[in-house]
Amino acid sequence: MQKRLFKIFRGTQQNGKLVEYETEIPEGMVVLDAIHQIQATQAPDLGVRWNCKAGKCGSCSAEVNGKPKLMCLCRVKDLPQDKPITVSPLKAFPVIKDLVTDVSWNYLQNKRITKFSPDANTDWKMFQHDVDRVQEFRKCIECFLCQNVCHVLRTHQKHADFSGPRFFVRAASLDMHPLDKASRIQFLKKNGGLGLCNITKCCTEVCPEYIHITDNAIIPMKERVADKYYDPLKWLLGKMTGK
C-alpha cells in the first residue's frame, strides 16, 4: 500500500503553520478520507468540517495544493505523485481552527438580497422554459468555492463592497423568475458590487455542481444593470416616468 506525505494547516488565523503527516493511501481514497485517517491515528484534535461525503453538502471545502476543492470529491491518485499534498483552509475567510473557516459573512450577504416577491394575486402558472431557466441556479450547495476563488474577495479582500458570485447567482435566480416582481438591479450596482467582477470565469471553473455562474447569471445581470443605468434612451425614459 502506498504512503503519501500531507502538509496540513494547523492553527488559527493569527498563529498557524503547515504540519507534515504521512499516511497510507488505499485504492480510491479521497483527500477527506486521508484527513480522517490522520485525525484518527495521528492528530485527534485536527479541526475539519464535513457532513455528507458525497459532494452534496458543501461542508468540506478546502484548498488542495492551492486550488479550492471539495475534499470528498478530490481523489488522491489524481494529484501529483512526486510532491506532498498540501491541504489548507479557504483563503477568503477567517480561519477558526485548522481547516475550519468562518463563512458566516456569506449568510449576511444572503439577507441583504430582496426575497422572492410575487404579486398578491399571482396566478401560479409558468412555462417549462421559464422553470428550466432558473433551475440551474437552485443546484448551488453553498460550498463557497466560487466565493473563495474570486480575486475580488480572495486577493483584494473587498468583502465590504462585494457580495460575490454565489449571491449574484442567488439574485439572478430571483430576478429571472417569471413570477417575481421585485428588482435587485439597484442593489447589485450600488451595494453588491457587481461592477467589480471582470468575468474571468474562475468561479465557474471550481463549481462542483457545474453551474454556469458567469455566462448564465453574472453576465445577464451585468446586461440588466447596463440597460437600466447606461442606456441613454432608457435613462431618459426613467427620468420622465420616475421608474
C-alpha positions as CSV (number, residue, x, y, z in Angstrom):
1,M,0.0,0.0,0.0
2,Q,1.3,3.4,-1.0
3,K,2.2,6.1,1.6
4,R,1.8,9.8,0.9
5,L,3.0,12.9,2.6
6,F,0.5,15.5,3.6
7,K,1.1,19.1,4.7
8,I,-1.9,20.2,6.6
9,F,-2.5,23.7,8.0
10,R,-2.7,23.7,11.8
11,G,-3.6,26.6,13.9
12,T,-5.7,29.8,13.8
13,Q,-5.9,33.0,11.8
14,Q,-3.3,34.6,14.0
15,N,-0.9,31.7,14.5
16,G,-0.8,28.7,12.1
17,K,1.6,26.6,10.0
18,L,1.8,23.6,7.8
19,V,2.4,20.3,9.7
20,E,3.6,17.2,7.9
21,Y,1.8,13.8,8.3
22,E,2.5,10.6,6.4
23,T,-0.3,8.1,5.9
24,E,-1.2,5.0,3.9
25,I,-3.4,5.5,0.9
26,P,-5.6,2.6,-0.3
27,E,-7.1,2.5,-3.7
28,G,-9.8,5.1,-4.4
29,M,-9.1,7.2,-1.3
30,V,-10.2,10.8,-1.4
31,V,-8.5,13.7,0.4
32,L,-11.2,13.8,3.1
33,D,-10.7,10.1,3.8
34,A,-7.0,10.8,4.3
35,I,-7.7,13.7,6.6
36,H,-10.0,11.5,8.7
37,Q,-7.3,8.8,8.8
38,I,-4.7,11.2,10.0
39,Q,-7.2,12.6,12.5
40,A,-7.9,9.0,13.8
41,T,-4.3,7.9,14.1
42,Q,-2.0,10.9,14.5
43,A,-3.9,14.2,15.2
44,P,-7.1,13.7,17.1
45,D,-7.5,17.5,17.6
46,L,-7.4,18.3,13.9
47,G,-10.3,20.5,13.0
48,V,-12.2,19.8,9.8
49,R,-15.7,20.5,8.7
50,W,-17.6,17.7,6.8
51,N,-21.0,16.1,6.6
52,C,-22.3,14.0,3.6
53,K,-19.0,12.8,2.0
54,A,-21.0,12.7,-1.3
55,G,-20.3,16.2,-2.8
56,K,-23.8,17.5,-1.9
57,C,-23.5,19.4,1.4
58,G,-20.6,21.7,0.5
59,S,-19.1,21.4,4.0
60,C,-15.6,20.0,3.3
61,S,-14.4,22.9,1.2
62,A,-10.6,23.5,1.4
63,E,-7.6,24.3,-0.7
64,V,-5.8,21.2,-2.0
65,N,-2.4,22.1,-3.5
66,G,-3.6,25.7,-3.6
67,K,-6.8,25.0,-5.5
68,P,-10.3,25.3,-4.0
69,K,-12.0,21.9,-3.9
70,L,-14.4,19.7,-2.1
71,M,-12.1,17.2,-0.3
72,C,-14.7,14.4,-0.6
73,L,-14.5,14.7,-4.4
74,C,-10.7,15.0,-4.7
75,R,-9.1,11.6,-5.3
76,V,-5.5,11.3,-4.0
77,K,-4.5,9.3,-7.1
78,D,-5.4,12.3,-9.3
79,L,-2.9,14.6,-7.5
80,P,0.8,14.8,-8.5
81,Q,2.6,11.7,-7.2
82,D,6.0,13.2,-6.7
83,K,5.0,16.1,-4.4
84,P,3.5,16.4,-0.9
85,I,-0.3,17.1,-0.8
86,T,-0.9,20.4,0.8
87,V,-4.3,21.0,2.5
88,S,-5.2,24.5,3.7
89,P,-8.4,26.3,4.7
90,L,-10.2,28.6,2.4
91,K,-8.2,31.8,1.9
92,A,-11.0,34.3,1.5
93,F,-12.4,33.7,5.0
94,P,-11.1,33.9,8.6
95,V,-9.6,30.7,10.0
96,I,-11.3,29.4,13.2
97,K,-9.1,26.3,13.6
98,D,-7.1,24.2,11.2
99,L,-9.2,23.6,8.1
100,V,-12.4,25.2,9.6
101,T,-13.1,28.8,8.4
102,D,-15.8,31.3,9.5
103,V,-18.1,31.6,6.5
104,S,-20.9,33.4,8.3
105,W,-20.2,36.6,6.2
106,N,-21.9,34.7,3.3
107,Y,-25.2,34.3,5.2
108,L,-25.2,38.0,6.0
109,Q,-24.9,38.7,2.2
110,N,-27.9,36.5,1.6
111,K,-30.0,38.5,4.0
112,R,-29.3,41.7,2.0
113,I,-31.0,40.4,-1.1
114,T,-34.7,41.1,-1.5
115,K,-36.6,37.9,-1.1
116,F,-38.9,36.3,-3.6
117,S,-41.8,38.9,-4.1
118,P,-44.8,37.8,-6.3
119,D,-47.9,39.8,-6.6
120,A,-50.6,39.2,-4.0
121,N,-53.0,37.7,-6.6
122,T,-50.4,35.8,-8.6
123,D,-51.6,33.1,-11.0
124,W,-49.0,30.4,-10.2
125,K,-48.6,29.2,-13.8
126,M,-45.3,29.2,-15.7
127,F,-44.0,27.9,-18.9
128,Q,-41.5,25.0,-18.6
129,H,-38.7,27.0,-20.3
130,D,-39.1,29.7,-17.5
131,V,-38.7,27.0,-14.9
132,D,-35.7,25.5,-16.7
133,R,-34.0,28.9,-16.9
134,V,-33.7,29.3,-13.1
135,Q,-33.5,25.6,-12.1
136,E,-29.7,25.5,-12.8
137,F,-29.2,28.1,-10.0
138,R,-31.1,26.0,-7.5
139,K,-28.3,23.4,-7.6
140,C,-26.0,25.5,-5.5
141,I,-24.8,23.6,-2.4
142,E,-23.2,26.7,-0.9
143,C,-19.7,25.2,-0.7
144,F,-18.4,28.8,-1.3
145,L,-15.6,27.6,-3.5
146,C,-16.7,30.3,-6.0
147,Q,-16.5,32.9,-3.3
148,N,-13.1,31.7,-2.3
149,V,-11.6,31.7,-5.8
150,C,-12.9,35.1,-6.8
151,H,-10.0,37.5,-6.8
152,V,-12.1,40.4,-5.5
153,L,-12.6,38.5,-2.2
154,R,-9.5,36.3,-2.2
155,T,-6.9,38.8,-3.2
156,H,-8.4,42.2,-2.7
157,Q,-10.5,41.4,0.4
158,K,-13.4,43.6,-0.8
159,H,-15.9,41.9,1.5
160,A,-17.5,45.2,2.4
161,D,-18.2,46.1,-1.2
162,F,-18.8,42.9,-3.0
163,S,-21.3,40.1,-2.5
164,G,-19.6,37.5,-4.6
165,P,-20.6,35.1,-7.3
166,R,-22.7,32.8,-5.1
167,F,-25.0,35.7,-4.3
168,F,-25.1,37.0,-7.9
169,V,-26.4,33.6,-8.7
170,R,-29.0,34.0,-5.9
171,A,-30.1,37.4,-7.1
172,A,-30.2,36.1,-10.7
173,S,-32.4,33.2,-9.7
174,L,-34.9,35.6,-8.2
175,D,-34.7,38.4,-10.8
176,M,-35.2,35.9,-13.7
177,H,-38.1,34.2,-12.0
178,P,-41.2,34.9,-14.2
179,L,-43.5,35.5,-11.2
180,D,-41.1,37.7,-9.1
181,K,-41.9,41.4,-9.2
182,A,-39.0,42.9,-7.2
183,S,-35.9,44.3,-8.8
184,R,-32.4,43.8,-7.4
185,I,-30.6,45.8,-10.1
186,Q,-30.0,48.8,-7.9
187,F,-28.7,46.6,-5.1
188,L,-26.3,44.8,-7.4
189,K,-24.9,48.0,-8.8
190,K,-24.6,50.1,-5.6
191,N,-24.3,47.6,-2.8
192,G,-23.5,44.2,-4.2
193,G,-20.5,45.4,-6.3
194,L,-21.4,43.6,-9.5
195,G,-19.2,46.0,-11.4
196,L,-16.1,44.7,-9.7
197,C,-16.5,41.4,-11.4
198,N,-14.3,41.2,-14.5
199,I,-15.8,37.9,-15.7
200,T,-12.7,35.7,-15.5
201,K,-14.9,32.7,-15.1
202,C,-12.8,31.3,-12.3
203,C,-15.9,30.9,-10.2
204,T,-17.5,28.7,-12.9
205,E,-14.4,26.6,-13.2
206,V,-14.5,25.5,-9.5
207,C,-18.2,24.9,-9.2
208,P,-18.8,21.2,-8.2
209,E,-22.4,21.5,-9.5
210,Y,-21.2,22.8,-12.9
211,I,-23.4,25.9,-12.7
212,H,-22.5,28.3,-15.5
213,I,-22.2,31.1,-13.0
214,T,-20.5,33.7,-15.3
215,D,-22.4,33.1,-18.5
216,N,-25.9,32.4,-17.2
217,A,-26.0,34.6,-14.0
218,I,-23.4,37.3,-13.9
219,I,-23.3,38.4,-17.5
220,P,-27.1,38.7,-17.8
221,M,-27.3,40.7,-14.6
222,K,-24.5,43.0,-15.8
223,E,-26.5,43.5,-19.0
224,R,-29.6,44.4,-16.9
225,V,-27.5,46.9,-15.0
226,A,-26.1,48.4,-18.2
227,D,-29.6,48.7,-19.7
228,K,-31.0,50.5,-16.7
229,Y,-28.2,52.9,-15.9
230,Y,-26.1,53.3,-19.1
231,D,-28.6,53.0,-22.0
232,P,-29.3,56.7,-22.8
233,L,-32.8,56.1,-24.1
234,K,-33.8,54.0,-21.1
235,W,-32.2,56.5,-18.8
236,L,-34.2,59.4,-20.3
237,L,-37.4,57.3,-20.1
238,G,-36.7,56.5,-16.5
239,K,-36.2,60.2,-15.7
240,M,-39.5,61.0,-17.5
241,T,-41.6,58.3,-15.8
242,G,-39.8,58.1,-12.5
243,K,-39.2,54.4,-12.8
